[in-house]
Amino acid sequence: MRWDLLEKFEVLKKGSFSRARKSFSGEEDFFQDHFPGRPLVPETILIEMIAQAGGVLLGLEMDFKKEVILAKIAEARFAEAVSPPCTLVVEARIAEAREEGAWIEGTVLCGGKTAARTRLLLVTMEALDKEKGPVVFSDGFLKNLNVYEVVRQSEGLS
């Protein structure tokens, strides 16, 4: 199972910053258990959205030639519980990058308020499945999120 949590990238500035959006209606299946009668977006999903926004940013640095995976959550803080329906803004910045990976600092905003903030480590590795091609950055994934067009549009932003 693959969870592509981000719906749309708004900004992708190579080497520095990404911003994406995700909406939850409250009808998603995991809300049945988290929590009945008062659904909340699980904090693990907030972290994963930051990891995905940062992962695309790091992948872009390498022209998506390597896989990127979440290796460590160094810090995570949750200021606001997030209840559906909601639209979240996910921002990620590369704090420190090397060939082996990068430290990512990210936030999730809901209604302009910080819901989550995290610092995490993403690592790069060769293909996970050489026969089937990229697992993380498949052509369908990159096309669905319109990554290269968002990068082009973001070039003029300061």
N, C-alpha and C positions, 0 to 999 in steps of 0.2 A: 504494500500500500504506500502511496506517495501523497503527501499533503502539500500541495502547492497553495500556500495560504495567501499570498499576495495577489490582488486582483489587477492592479495597475501601478506602474511606475510613473511618477510625475517628473522626477529629476534623477539623472544618472551622470554624475560628474566623475569621469575616470580618475582614479587615484585618491578621491577625497570624500564624496558625499552621495547618498541616495535618499530619495523620499518615495514612499509607496503608500497605497491605500488598501484597506480591507474593510468590507462591511459584513456585519452579522445580522441576520434577521431574527434570530432566536429559534428558528425552525431546524437548525443544524442538529444532527442526531446526538452529539455529545452533550447538548443542553438538557437532555432527558435525565441524565445522571448528575449534572453539575449546575445547578442544584434544582431539584423539582420544586416548582412554585416560586423560585427566585433564581433564575438562571444567571450565571456569571461566566465570562470568558475565562477559561483556565489560564493561570499564570504561565504555565509551560507553553501555551500557544503564543502568548505575548513574546516570550523569549525566542521561540522558533521563528516568529515573523521578523524579529530583528536579525536573527541568524540568516534568514533567507535574503533580506535586504542587503546585509553586509556581504553575504556570499556572492550575490550577483555583482556587487561592486568589486570584490576581490577577483572574481572570475574574469571580469572585464579587463582588469590589469594584465591578465595572462592570455587575453584573447580567447578565453574559455578552453584552453588546451589541456588543463588539468581539472580534476575533480576538487571540490571544496567541501569539507565536512566540519561540523561543529565538534571541537575537541574538549573545550573546557568553558565553564561559566565561572568567571572569577568573582563576579559581583552581580547581584540582582536585587533591585528595590522596587516595591510596588506601592505606589502612593494612593491610588484610587482603584476600587473594584470597578470592573467594566461589565455593565449589563446590556444585553441586546434589547431592542434594536440599536445599533450603533455603527458609526463609521470611524475607523481608526486611521491615524496617520502614523506611519512607521518611518523613522529616520535612522540612518546608520552612517557612521564616519569611520574611516580607517585611521586609527590612532598610531599604529606602528606596523609597518609591513616589511616582510622579508620573503625570500623565495619559498620558504617552507610554510608560510602562512601569514596571518595578520591578527593583531588585536583590534577588535571592533568595539566601538562605543555607540550605543543606540538608545533610542527612546520610542515609546508608543504614546501618542497623544489621543485623547478622547475629548471632544468638545473644547479643544484648546488647552486642556489640563493634562499634565504628565500623569499617565497611568502606570508606566513602567520605565525603568532605566536599567541598563545592564552593560557590563563589560565582558566580552567573551573572546575566546580564541578560536579562530578558524584555521584549519590546516589544509594544505594542498597535497594531492597525491596523484599518481598516475591513474589511468583508467581503471575503474572498478570491474568492468566487464568488457574486455577488449573485443570480444566477438560481437556484442550487441551495440557497442559504441557508448557514448557518454550517458551516464546514469543521471547525474545532477543537471548538467546543462545540455539536455537534448535539444534537437532542432525545434521540436514542438514547443518546448518550454520557452525558448528564446523568442520564437515567433508569437506565441500566445501573449507574452508580455511586451511585445513590440520593442524589445531591448535596444536594438540598433537605432531605431527612429527616435526613441527617447534620448539616447546619447547624443545624437545629432542636434536635437532641439535644445538640449541642455548646454551645449558648447558656449552659447552666448550669455548664459546666466552668470552672475557674479556671486 
